[in-house]
Amino acid sequence: MLLRVTYARQPYPLSWDEQARLFQQLPAHVARMALFKVNTGCRDQEVCGLRWEVAVPELDTSVFLIPGSKVKNGDERMVVLDRVPRDVVETVCGQHPEFVFVYRKRSIGTTNNTA
């Protein structure tokens, strides 16, 4: 009997150059989602199911409220955007009335696909 032992590679942060090269290989709609993910820490299902934000006039900004059904621990989560993810969101504004990230006017199930 043969036993096959596999070892997972240790995670490491991508350099800025590696990140740029990776994103250049992705289709535009997936690259936008990936850029949003690395700048917010949001998980795949949080980003794929992201609905348009809620305005917070007191802070002069908007936030995204992610329902507990889309969050790993089940608790509703608030995501406040800095410049980079805010710029990403502005590029997709108006593409769909409900979902932030879409492809061919439909919500995206996962970014981990054949794209």
TALIN-V758117 format. One record per residue. N is the residue number from 1. RES is the residue in three letters. SS is DSSP state (helix for helix, strand for strand, loop for the rest). Layout:
n=N res=RES ss=SS
n=N res=RES ss=SS
//
This chain:
n=1 res=MET ss=loop
n=2 res=LEU ss=loop
n=3 res=LEU ss=loop
n=4 res=ARG ss=loop
n=5 res=VAL ss=loop
n=6 res=THR ss=loop
n=7 res=TYR ss=loop
n=8 res=ALA ss=loop
n=9 res=ARG ss=loop
n=10 res=GLN ss=loop
n=11 res=PRO ss=loop
n=12 res=TYR ss=loop
n=13 res=PRO ss=loop
n=14 res=LEU ss=loop
n=15 res=SER ss=loop
n=16 res=TRP ss=helix
n=17 res=ASP ss=helix
n=18 res=GLU ss=helix
n=19 res=GLN ss=helix
n=20 res=ALA ss=helix
n=21 res=ARG ss=helix
n=22 res=LEU ss=helix
n=23 res=PHE ss=helix
n=24 res=GLN ss=helix
n=25 res=GLN ss=helix
n=26 res=LEU ss=loop
n=27 res=PRO ss=loop
n=28 res=ALA ss=helix
n=29 res=HIS ss=helix
n=30 res=VAL ss=helix
n=31 res=ALA ss=helix
n=32 res=ARG ss=helix
n=33 res=MET ss=helix
n=34 res=ALA ss=helix
n=35 res=LEU ss=helix
n=36 res=PHE ss=helix
n=37 res=LYS ss=helix
n=38 res=VAL ss=helix
n=39 res=ASN ss=helix
n=40 res=THR ss=helix
n=41 res=GLY ss=loop
n=42 res=CYS ss=loop
n=43 res=ARG ss=loop
n=44 res=ASP ss=helix
n=45 res=GLN ss=helix
n=46 res=GLU ss=helix
n=47 res=VAL ss=helix
n=48 res=CYS ss=helix
n=49 res=GLY ss=loop
n=50 res=LEU ss=loop
n=51 res=ARG ss=strand
n=52 res=TRP ss=loop
n=53 res=GLU ss=loop
n=54 res=VAL ss=strand
n=55 res=ALA ss=strand
n=56 res=VAL ss=strand
n=57 res=PRO ss=helix
n=58 res=GLU ss=helix
n=59 res=LEU ss=helix
n=60 res=ASP ss=loop
n=61 res=THR ss=strand
n=62 res=SER ss=strand
n=63 res=VAL ss=strand
n=64 res=PHE ss=strand
n=65 res=LEU ss=strand
n=66 res=ILE ss=strand
n=67 res=PRO ss=loop
n=68 res=GLY ss=helix
n=69 res=SER ss=helix
n=70 res=LYS ss=helix
n=71 res=VAL ss=loop
n=72 res=LYS ss=loop
n=73 res=ASN ss=loop
n=74 res=GLY ss=loop
n=75 res=ASP ss=loop
n=76 res=GLU ss=loop
n=77 res=ARG ss=strand
n=78 res=MET ss=strand
n=79 res=VAL ss=strand
n=80 res=VAL ss=strand
n=81 res=LEU ss=loop
n=82 res=ASP ss=loop
n=83 res=ARG ss=helix
n=84 res=VAL ss=helix
n=85 res=PRO ss=helix
n=86 res=ARG ss=helix
n=87 res=ASP ss=helix
n=88 res=VAL ss=helix
n=89 res=VAL ss=helix
n=90 res=GLU ss=helix
n=91 res=THR ss=helix
n=92 res=VAL ss=helix
n=93 res=CYS ss=loop
n=94 res=GLY ss=loop
n=95 res=GLN ss=loop
n=96 res=HIS ss=loop
n=97 res=PRO ss=loop
n=98 res=GLU ss=loop
n=99 res=PHE ss=strand
n=100 res=VAL ss=loop
n=101 res=PHE ss=loop
n=102 res=VAL ss=strand
n=103 res=TYR ss=strand
n=104 res=ARG ss=loop
n=105 res=LYS ss=loop
n=106 res=ARG ss=strand
n=107 res=SER ss=strand
n=108 res=ILE ss=loop
n=109 res=GLY ss=loop
n=110 res=THR ss=loop
n=111 res=THR ss=loop
n=112 res=ASN ss=loop
n=113 res=ASN ss=loop
n=114 res=THR ss=loop
n=115 res=ALA ss=loop
//
